[in-house]
Amino acid sequence: MKIFVAGGSGRVAAELIKDLVADGHEVIAGARHPENVAVLDHVQAVELDLHAEVSDIAEVIGNVDVIYFVAGSRGKDLLQTDAFGAVKTMWAAEQNGVKRYVMLSSIYSTEPNEWHREGMKQLMNYNVAKFFADDYLIKNTGLDYTILQATSLTEESGTGKISLNVGESNVNPIPDVAETLAEILNHENTIGKTIAMCSGSTPIEDTLSQL
């Protein structure tokens, strides 16, 4: 498939793009600084400004089969990037006739009643931004969405194994998150679902098959 990755120069995107290419897909990586996108065969880096008008974002995205939103401002631009920037890519998807949309989100992003948990206070503003983006995706679009809610990202090596019981671990190696995002495309049963994940002991493919 032809796939657009919004946030194409980020930590998760770097691994995701490699996984998508390994699976035989063509990738367009959109980033504010496209020169920071990894140079790989079957990957086209383009400039994507999430502050731009929806029509401009739609033109950058073009005719693709899937959109991934893995962009993030790391707390520096939550409203225009993490919240409204995401929504604008949803509008662009609908303008361009793209049905499949995969969102990388944060654990409990759609469950404000869980934000009192230990360690989450410092993520409050981020979770608010992700709540509004995720809630809009679920309730106000007709997209075939999947939302992947990850616990804290780490720079550790991937294991290829995860759990959907987020009580098992509060971390996710970035390569495992990326592999899960890529594998989602191989499982139609992920459409219309919000998936919470953490490190675990079950192979990613098996975990998604059992949803």
C-alpha positions in Angstrom: 0.0 0.0 0.0 0.9 3.7 -0.2 1.1 5.1 3.3 1.4 8.6 4.7 3.2 9.0 8.0 2.6 12.4 9.8 5.4 13.1 12.1 7.8 11.2 9.9 11.1 12.4 11.5 10.1 11.3 15.1 11.5 8.5 17.2 8.5 6.2 16.6 8.2 7.1 12.9 11.8 6.2 12.2 11.1 2.6 13.3 7.6 2.5 11.9 8.8 3.6 8.4 11.4 0.8 8.4 8.8 -1.8 9.4 6.4 -0.6 6.7 9.0 -0.7 4.0 10.0 -4.2 5.1 6.4 -5.2 4.7 6.5 -4.0 1.1 4.7 -0.7 1.4 5.6 2.7 -0.2 5.9 5.5 2.4 5.5 9.2 2.2 7.0 10.7 5.4 5.6 14.1 6.3 7.7 16.3 8.7 8.2 19.9 9.5 11.9 19.2 8.7 11.9 16.6 6.0 15.7 16.6 5.9 15.5 14.7 9.2 13.6 11.8 7.8 15.7 8.7 7.4 16.9 8.1 3.8 15.6 4.8 2.7 14.4 3.2 -0.6 10.6 3.4 -1.0 10.4 6.4 1.3 9.7 10.0 0.1 10.2 12.8 2.6 7.9 15.8 2.2 7.4 19.0 4.2 4.3 18.8 6.4 3.3 21.9 8.5 0.4 21.0 10.8 -0.2 24.7 11.3 -1.2 25.0 7.6 -4.6 25.1 6.1 -6.4 21.8 5.7 -6.4 22.1 1.9 -2.6 22.5 2.0 -2.2 19.4 4.3 -4.5 17.4 2.0 -2.4 18.3 -1.0 0.8 17.2 0.8 -0.9 13.9 1.8 -2.2 13.2 -1.7 -3.7 9.9 -2.8 -2.7 7.3 -0.3 -4.3 4.2 1.2 -3.5 4.8 4.9 -2.6 7.7 7.1 -0.6 7.3 10.3 -0.5 10.1 12.9 2.6 9.7 15.0 3.5 13.4 15.3 4.0 15.0 18.6 5.4 18.3 19.9 6.8 16.9 23.2 4.7 19.4 25.1 5.8 22.4 23.1 2.8 22.9 20.8 0.0 20.7 22.2 -2.9 22.6 20.8 -1.8 23.2 17.2 0.1 20.0 16.7 -1.1 17.2 19.1 -4.7 18.2 19.1 -5.8 20.4 16.2 -3.0 19.2 13.9 -4.3 15.7 14.3 -7.8 16.8 13.5 -6.7 18.6 10.4 -5.1 15.4 9.1 -8.5 13.6 9.7 -10.3 16.3 7.7 -7.6 15.9 5.0 -8.1 12.2 4.9 -11.8 12.7 4.4 -11.2 15.3 1.7 -8.9 12.9 -0.1 -11.1 9.8 0.3 -8.6 8.0 2.6 -10.5 5.7 4.9 -7.8 4.0 7.0 -6.4 6.1 9.8 -4.1 4.9 12.6 -3.4 7.1 15.6 -0.6 6.7 18.1 -1.8 8.0 21.4 -1.2 7.8 25.1 -2.3 5.4 27.7 -5.8 6.3 29.1 -6.0 9.2 26.7 -9.8 8.6 26.3 -10.4 7.9 30.0 -10.0 11.1 32.0 -11.1 9.3 35.1 -7.8 7.4 35.0 -5.6 10.5 34.9 -5.2 10.6 38.7 -2.9 7.5 38.5 0.6 7.8 39.8 3.1 9.2 37.3 0.4 10.7 35.1 0.1 14.2 36.6 3.0 15.5 34.6 1.2 14.3 31.4 -2.0 16.1 32.1 -1.8 18.7 29.4 -0.6 16.1 26.9 -3.5 13.8 27.7 -6.0 16.6 27.4 -4.7 17.3 23.9 -4.8 13.6 23.0 -8.2 13.2 24.5 -9.7 15.8 22.2 -7.9 14.4 19.1 -8.9 10.8 19.9 -12.5 11.7 20.8 -12.9 13.6 17.6 -11.6 10.7 15.6 -14.0 8.3 17.2 -17.2 10.4 17.3 -16.9 12.9 14.5 -15.3 11.1 11.5 -16.3 8.2 9.4 -12.7 6.9 9.2 -11.7 3.3 9.7 -9.6 4.2 12.7 -7.4 2.4 15.1 -6.0 4.2 18.2 -3.0 2.7 19.8 -2.5 3.8 23.4 1.0 3.2 24.6 2.5 3.5 28.0 5.8 5.4 28.5 8.2 5.0 25.5 11.7 3.9 26.1 14.8 3.6 24.0 15.3 0.0 24.8 15.6 -2.7 22.2 12.4 -4.2 21.1 11.3 -7.7 22.1 8.5 -8.3 19.5 6.2 -9.1 22.4 3.5 -7.0 24.0 0.5 -7.2 26.4 -2.9 -5.6 26.3 -3.0 -5.8 30.1 -1.4 -2.4 30.9 -1.1 -3.4 34.5 1.8 -5.7 33.6 4.2 -2.9 32.6 4.4 0.9 32.4 6.8 1.0 29.6 7.0 0.3 25.8 10.3 0.0 23.9 9.9 2.2 20.8 10.6 -0.6 18.3 7.7 -2.6 19.8 5.3 0.3 19.5 6.4 0.8 15.9 6.1 -2.9 15.0 2.6 -2.9 16.6 1.5 0.1 14.5 2.8 -1.6 11.3 1.2 -4.9 12.2 -2.2 -3.3 12.8 -2.6 -3.0 9.0 -2.6 -6.8 8.7 -5.6 -7.2 11.1 -9.0 -5.9 10.0 -10.3 -6.7 13.5 -8.4 -3.6 14.8 -10.7 -1.2 12.8 -12.8 0.9 15.1 -10.9 -0.1 18.2 -8.8 1.7 20.8 -5.9 -0.6 21.9 -4.0 -0.1 25.1 -0.5 -1.8 25.1 2.5 -2.3 27.2 5.5 -4.6 27.2 4.5 -8.2 27.6 5.2 -11.8 26.7 2.9 -12.5 23.7 4.1 -12.0 20.1 2.7 -8.8 18.6 0.9 -10.7 15.7 -0.7 -13.1 18.1 -1.8 -10.3 20.4 -3.6 -8.4 17.6 -5.1 -11.6 16.2 -6.8 -12.3 19.5 -8.4 -8.9 19.9 
